[in-house]
Amino acid sequence: MHRVRRSPGRATSWSARRAASRAAHRGQHGRGGPGLGARLWRDRVMLLLVLPGLLFFVVFHYVPLLGNVIVFQDYQPYLGFKESPWVGFGNFAVFAEPDFYRALLNTLKFAVLQLVLFFPAPIGLALLLNSIVSPKIKRFVQSVVYLPHFIGWVILISISQQLIGGTGLLPQLLGELGLPRVDLMTSSGFFPWLVTLQLIWKDAGWGTIIYLAALLNIDTEHYEAAAIDGADRWRRLWHVTLPGIVPVTLLLLILNLGSILSVGFEQILLQRDAVGADAAEVLDTYVYFHGVLDGQWGPAAAVGLVKGAIGLVLILGANKLAHRFGHEGIYSR
């Protein structure tokens, strides 16, 4: 069996050309490419655009993490962090109180309803908006569904009161029809559904923005190929559209799991008196009433710390599960 020998001159020539190319690259950019200062100056415009958002997260999210030291203190505002006595894990005794478990169960009830009903709402609305052919009608509908996001909870709850409250439009209509009047605004059993429906009304339209952008990124050739193969509208939706938005959907789902125990502080606080604490007390309102109003800063901070830790565990676990199913998640492996 004959072996093919390489020409030494040819190999030497190729190695020489490669070495010369590397030397020229190092001479142009330096040994490791542009330095840190050069890269910062090159990207200065983009960095300035990112700076306000970065400062927002640093000031309002990362710096307040230092305040979690009061979890292990009997914190007194007039004494400050340095002078407040240390109590170790004594503040975690709050997790044995009945009021905490009531707030936890209510929070889980709201969280499950919002995850099942609210999270898919922007997806379905985005699919409907994407199916509108006329650009003018599509823009008009988008403007209408975006508008509630910019309205405060005080106004939206007042509108709900005028529609389904004791003297609202719905009870009056039922009375004129000879049916019993109902006041859904004060019904403790309906309250979790009411909060979820209000949330869908306010933010479902705004949530369609990301999904509409994901739909625009789907290659139209996929739809053309599916149509040539005889796929109807529903099959194209199932086999082309939905798989095309799966990465974005998983990303938003994982991020939402991090705040799943934050179910709407302002919205629930404004309606808490109407249904009572037994139905409307959640972890956020529990922290507000026991921490801010009653001055139990340490136990309230312990609740907030555990809530954040649970959110972090859910994010990491969901991202790991996404990797197992072959998706990238919020970050790669």
LOLUMFI-255091 format. One line per 3 residues: number of its first residue (from 1); their letters; for each residue x, y, z of C-alpha. Coordinates in nm, 4 decimals. Example, Ala and Ser with C-alpha at 12.3 -4.5 7.8 and 13.67 -1.06 7.14 Angstrom:
2
1 = as = 1.2300,-0.4500,0.7800 | 1.3670,-0.1060,0.7140;
% end
This chain:
333
1 = mhr = 0.0000,0.0000,0.0000 | 0.1567,0.3278,-0.1151 | 0.1705,0.6306,0.1134;
4 = vrr = 0.1317,0.9811,-0.0193 | 0.4051,1.2047,0.1097 | 0.3511,1.5753,0.1535;
7 = spg = 0.5955,1.8101,-0.0025 | 0.8133,1.9675,0.2706 | 0.8396,2.2874,0.0732;
10 = rat = 0.4634,2.3161,0.0410 | 0.4092,2.2562,0.4137 | 0.6789,2.5072,0.4988;
13 = sws = 0.5250,2.7621,0.2648 | 0.1778,2.7189,0.4208 | 0.3206,2.7481,0.7745;
16 = arr = 0.5107,3.0579,0.6761 | 0.2001,3.2228,0.5314 | 0.0015,3.1410,0.8485;
19 = aas = 0.2762,3.2771,1.0739 | 0.2958,3.5938,0.8656 | -0.0814,3.6387,0.8887;
22 = raa = -0.0700,3.6032,1.2680 | 0.2160,3.8498,1.2915 | 0.0273,4.1026,1.0789;
25 = hrg = -0.2842,4.0580,1.2948 | -0.0833,4.1131,1.6131 | 0.0763,4.4173,1.4640;
28 = qhg = -0.2621,4.5649,1.3754 | -0.4588,4.4834,1.6921 | -0.1968,4.3939,1.9495;
31 = rgg = -0.1348,4.0517,2.0938 | -0.4820,4.0120,2.2495 | -0.6823,4.2366,2.0210;
34 = pgl = -0.7919,4.5914,2.1142 | -0.7345,4.6847,2.4766 | -1.0105,4.7510,2.7273;
37 = gar = -0.9826,5.1268,2.6901 | -0.9974,5.1021,2.3112 | -1.3044,4.8792,2.3227;
40 = lwr = -1.4792,5.1126,2.5676 | -1.4101,5.4112,2.3482 | -1.5210,5.2221,2.0373;
43 = drv = -1.8545,5.1244,2.1952 | -1.9053,5.4483,2.3905 | -2.2370,5.5322,2.2234;
46 = mll = -2.3915,5.1929,2.3000 | -2.2575,5.2042,2.6555 | -2.4158,5.5448,2.7110;
49 = lvl = -2.7483,5.4065,2.5896 | -2.7222,5.1143,2.8330 | -2.6075,5.3308,3.1250;
52 = pgl = -2.9525,5.4566,3.2431 | -3.0959,5.1048,3.2582 | -2.7840,4.9763,3.4332;
55 = lff = -2.8027,5.2544,3.6930 | -3.1696,5.1758,3.7519 | -3.0975,4.8133,3.8363;
58 = vvf = -2.7938,4.9017,4.0473 | -2.9734,5.1659,4.2545 | -3.3128,4.9993,4.2955;
61 = hyv = -3.2257,4.6282,4.2833 | -2.8649,4.5539,4.3742 | -2.7872,4.8203,4.6349;
64 = pll = -3.1035,4.7376,4.8384 | -2.9754,4.3798,4.8708 | -2.7315,4.5110,5.1300;
67 = gnv = -3.0307,4.5913,5.3501 | -3.1002,4.2208,5.3975 | -2.8661,4.2387,5.6942;
70 = ivf = -3.1703,4.3375,5.9049 | -3.2971,3.9813,5.8613 | -3.0546,3.8889,6.1380;
73 = qdy = -3.1149,4.1978,6.3512 | -3.3808,4.3451,6.5743 | -3.3682,4.6448,6.3458;
76 = qpy = -3.4674,4.9837,6.4824 | -3.4653,5.2733,6.2335 | -3.3415,5.5257,6.4902;
79 = lgf = -3.0463,5.2980,6.5773 | -2.9468,5.2084,6.2226 | -2.7669,4.9025,6.0932;
82 = kes = -2.4646,4.9329,6.3213 | -2.6412,4.9820,6.6549 | -2.9380,4.7463,6.6095;
85 = pwv = -2.8911,4.4264,6.8157 | -2.8244,4.0965,6.6414 | -3.0810,3.8177,6.6876;
88 = gfg = -2.9409,3.5511,6.4543 | -3.2188,3.3439,6.2995 | -3.4798,3.4631,6.5492;
91 = nfa = -3.6717,3.6592,6.2849 | -3.7409,3.3390,6.0931 | -3.9908,3.2439,6.3645;
94 = vfa = -4.2396,3.4415,6.1568 | -4.2809,3.1350,5.9344 | -4.4597,2.9571,6.2191;
97 = epd = -4.7343,3.2190,6.2478 | -5.0856,3.1382,6.1146 | -5.1116,3.4759,5.9411;
100 = fyr = -4.8038,3.3973,5.7347 | -4.9444,3.0642,5.6143 | -5.2707,3.2337,5.5230;
103 = all = -5.0796,3.4889,5.3170 | -4.8687,3.2130,5.1588 | -5.1703,3.0047,5.0564;
106 = ntl = -5.3445,3.3085,4.9085 | -5.0267,3.4000,4.7203 | -4.9975,3.0516,4.5729;
109 = kfa = -5.3625,3.0624,4.4695 | -5.3136,3.3926,4.2868 | -4.9847,3.2740,4.1347;
112 = vlq = -5.1330,2.9556,3.9880 | -5.4292,3.1408,3.8369 | -5.2054,3.4053,3.6840;
115 = lvl = -4.9677,3.1441,3.5460 | -5.2485,2.9413,3.3883 | -5.4691,3.2275,3.2645;
118 = ffp = -5.2595,3.5421,3.2351 | -4.9354,3.4057,3.0897 | -5.0954,3.2484,2.7764;
121 = api = -5.3198,3.5529,2.7179 | -5.0569,3.7662,2.5367 | -4.9650,3.4673,2.3193;
124 = gla = -5.3216,3.4131,2.2026 | -5.3760,3.7864,2.1517 | -5.0538,3.8151,1.9522;
127 = lll = -5.1617,3.5289,1.7268 | -5.4945,3.7023,1.6668 | -5.3270,4.0345,1.5918;
130 = nsi = -5.0834,3.8644,1.3568 | -5.3732,3.7151,1.1599 | -5.5211,4.0595,1.0814;
133 = vsp = -5.4464,4.1363,0.7184 | -5.5287,4.5086,0.7055 | -5.2404,4.7174,0.8475;
136 = kik = -5.4738,5.0017,0.9501 | -5.7088,4.7744,1.1437 | -5.4106,4.5994,1.3006;
139 = rfv = -5.2594,4.9272,1.4233 | -5.5949,5.0413,1.5600 | -5.6497,4.7186,1.7523;
142 = qsv = -5.2944,4.7314,1.8855 | -5.3484,5.0857,2.0128 | -5.6697,4.9816,2.1875;
145 = vyl = -5.5194,4.6789,2.3628 | -5.2023,4.8698,2.4600 | -5.3931,5.1562,2.6235;
148 = phf = -5.4890,4.9883,2.9575 | -5.1217,4.9334,3.0402 | -5.0769,5.3101,3.0807;
151 = igw = -5.3782,5.3487,3.3100 | -5.3197,5.3297,3.6838 | -5.4721,5.0630,3.9044;
154 = vil = -5.6851,5.3203,4.0867 | -5.8672,5.4092,3.7654 | -5.8994,5.0497,3.6474;
157 = isi = -6.0433,4.9368,3.9791 | -6.2861,5.2308,3.9731 | -6.3984,5.1209,3.6274;
160 = sqq = -6.4429,4.7655,3.7583 | -6.6547,4.9025,4.0417 | -6.8761,5.0869,3.7956;
163 = lig = -6.9186,4.7730,3.5846 | -6.9578,4.4862,3.8316 | -6.9855,4.6557,4.1714;
166 = gtg = -7.2968,4.6538,4.3887 | -7.4465,4.9527,4.2043 | -7.2696,4.8887,3.8769;
169 = llp = -7.3929,4.8158,3.5295 | -7.4072,4.4360,3.5634 | -7.6141,4.4230,3.8877;
172 = qll = -7.8576,4.6781,3.7481 | -7.8982,4.4783,3.4289 | -7.9592,4.1599,3.6288;
175 = gel = -8.2171,4.3421,3.8413 | -8.4057,4.4648,3.5356 | -8.4150,4.1074,3.4056;
178 = glp = -8.5616,3.9848,3.7342 | -8.2439,3.8012,3.8372 | -8.0720,3.8364,4.1752;
181 = rvd = -7.8142,4.1132,4.1968 | -7.4539,4.0122,4.2578 | -7.1655,4.2244,4.3813;
184 = lmt = -6.8540,4.0619,4.2406 | -6.6277,4.3290,4.3879 | -6.7001,4.2102,4.7421;
187 = ssg = -6.7130,3.8359,4.6739 | -6.4201,3.6687,4.8504 | -6.4592,3.3489,4.6458;
190 = ffp = -6.4470,3.5383,4.3162 | -6.1649,3.7685,4.4231 | -5.8700,3.5596,4.2845;
193 = wlv = -6.0481,3.5372,3.9495 | -6.1254,3.9099,3.9611 | -5.7597,3.9987,4.0194;
196 = tlq = -5.6478,3.7724,3.7342 | -5.9064,3.9116,3.4908 | -5.8079,4.2676,3.5809;
199 = liw = -5.4437,4.1798,3.5183 | -5.5292,4.0323,3.1781 | -5.7305,4.3441,3.0941;
202 = kda = -5.4420,4.5737,3.1873 | -5.1261,4.3989,3.0643 | -5.2184,4.1285,2.8107;
205 = gwg = -5.2067,4.3770,2.5227 | -4.8736,4.5183,2.6320 | -4.7298,4.1684,2.6579;
208 = tii = -4.7995,4.1012,2.2905 | -4.5149,4.3293,2.1793 | -4.2432,4.0688,2.2330;
211 = yla = -4.4478,3.7891,2.0768 | -4.5330,3.9989,1.7707 | -4.1615,4.0670,1.7232;
214 = all = -4.0936,3.6929,1.7500 | -4.3629,3.6201,1.4918 | -4.2026,3.8650,1.2493;
217 = nid = -3.8730,3.6753,1.2757 | -4.0262,3.3517,1.1453 | -3.9073,3.2901,0.7892;
220 = teh = -4.1971,3.3164,0.5427 | -4.0430,3.0353,0.3384 | -4.1524,2.7937,0.6110;
223 = yea = -4.5155,2.8972,0.5597 | -4.4782,2.8686,0.1825 | -4.3269,2.5219,0.2092;
226 = aai = -4.6029,2.4095,0.4459 | -4.8707,2.5459,0.2117 | -4.7138,2.3638,-0.0838;
229 = dga = -4.7224,2.0415,0.1201 | -5.0958,2.0908,0.1681 | -5.0995,2.2203,0.5268;
232 = drw = -5.4044,2.4277,0.6111 | -5.4076,2.7331,0.8397 | -5.4307,2.5344,1.1627;
235 = rrl = -5.1498,2.2984,1.0658 | -4.9276,2.5929,0.9725 | -5.0071,2.7449,1.3100;
238 = whv = -4.9226,2.4235,1.4952 | -4.6128,2.3205,1.2992 | -4.4616,2.6578,1.1995;
241 = tlp = -4.5898,2.9483,1.4095 | -4.5907,2.7957,1.7567 | -4.2467,2.6286,1.7234;
244 = giv = -4.1134,2.9631,1.5998 | -4.2059,3.1420,1.9247 | -4.1135,2.8597,2.1638;
247 = pvt = -3.7695,3.0086,2.2554 | -3.9212,3.3467,2.3434 | -4.2058,3.1823,2.5336;
250 = lll = -3.9666,2.9713,2.7399 | -3.7495,3.2745,2.8113 | -4.0436,3.4799,2.9398;
253 = lil = -4.1819,3.1855,3.1344 | -3.8531,3.1306,3.3166 | -3.8228,3.5015,3.3953;
256 = nlg = -4.1826,3.5144,3.5228 | -4.1136,3.2257,3.7580 | -3.8660,3.4489,3.9385;
259 = sil = -4.1459,3.6868,4.0406 | -4.4250,3.4320,4.0660 | -4.4795,3.5124,4.4356;
262 = svg = -4.5271,3.8828,4.3558 | -4.8900,3.8783,4.2488 | -4.9744,4.2486,4.2428;
265 = feq = -4.9248,4.4557,4.5572 | -5.1006,4.7783,4.4569 | -5.3894,4.6031,4.2838;
268 = ill = -5.4649,4.3798,4.5812 | -5.4059,4.6481,4.8447 | -5.6661,4.8769,4.6866;
271 = qrd = -5.9298,4.6004,4.7028 | -5.8280,4.4367,5.0305 | -6.0870,4.6124,5.2474;
274 = avg = -6.3713,4.5128,5.0142 | -6.3173,4.1359,5.0527 | -6.1295,4.1138,5.3829;
277 = ada = -5.7818,4.0013,5.4807 | -5.8732,3.6316,5.4743 | -5.9148,3.6433,5.0958;
280 = aev = -5.6774,3.9248,4.9989 | -5.3756,3.8885,5.2276 | -5.0701,3.7926,5.0203;
283 = ldt = -4.6997,3.7965,5.1008 | -4.6486,4.1506,4.9713 | -4.9342,4.2956,5.1775;
286 = yvy = -4.8223,4.0860,5.4750 | -4.4763,4.2439,5.4563 | -4.6324,4.5898,5.4228;
289 = fhg = -4.8694,4.5652,5.7192 | -4.6365,4.3757,5.9531 | -4.3106,4.5350,5.8455;
292 = vld = -4.3877,4.8953,5.7534 | -4.6981,4.9683,5.9606 | -4.6309,4.7485,6.2661;
295 = gqw = -4.2557,4.8106,6.2696 | -4.1541,4.4415,6.2550 | -3.8727,4.5106,6.0129;
298 = gpa = -3.6680,4.1957,6.0732 | -3.9467,3.9370,6.0281 | -4.0824,4.1220,5.7244;
301 = aav = -3.7334,4.1290,5.5693 | -3.7011,3.7550,5.6371 | -4.0192,3.6928,5.4395;
304 = glv = -3.8899,3.9052,5.1523 | -3.5527,3.7301,5.1550 | -3.7070,3.3825,5.1428;
307 = kga = -3.9422,3.4933,4.8656 | -3.6471,3.6125,4.6582 | -3.4543,3.2914,4.7274;
310 = igl = -3.7511,3.0830,4.6093 | -3.7678,3.2882,4.2906 | -3.3972,3.2323,4.2265;
313 = vli = -3.4310,2.8560,4.2769 | -3.7287,2.8449,4.0387 | -3.5368,3.0337,3.7707;
316 = lga = -3.2304,2.8107,3.7944 | -3.4402,2.4930,3.8058 | -3.6574,2.5935,3.5115;
319 = nkl = -3.3513,2.6940,3.3087 | -3.1878,2.3585,3.3836 | -3.5049,2.1808,3.2761;
322 = ahr = -3.5087,2.3803,2.9520 | -3.1531,2.2635,2.8832 | -3.2588,1.9025,2.9284;
325 = fgh = -3.5253,1.9483,2.6595 | -3.2747,2.0984,2.4180 | -3.3583,2.4688,2.4619;
328 = egi = -3.1207,2.7478,2.5557 | -3.3339,2.9123,2.8254 | -3.2137,3.2427,2.9695;
331 = ysr = -2.8472,3.1477,2.9382 | -2.6528,2.8725,2.7673 | -2.4866,2.5836,2.9460;
% end
